[in-house]
């Protein structure tokens, strides 16, 4: 998974956002949760607002559980 995360961090945020938006929710959440903060912010900013909001909520819930 680390190599996959690095691959997404090296992509343009726009391309990464497009691909992640098409992944299964659990896969996308796992990937987003492992990204560096800057990469995560850049990718979320390129997603449709409703998709970015959904993943932001899910990431926040996951952080509260841990």
C-alpha angles and dihedrals in degrees: 000000000000091000090049091050091050090050092055092045089055094049123089108271090238093056093043091050092051093051097042090050088061096050124098109274095247092049093048092048092050091050095045091048091059099047122106112260095251093049091047092051093048093049095046090050090058095050125092107273094246092050092047090049092050093052092043090055092046093048091049091050091049091050091052091052093053 
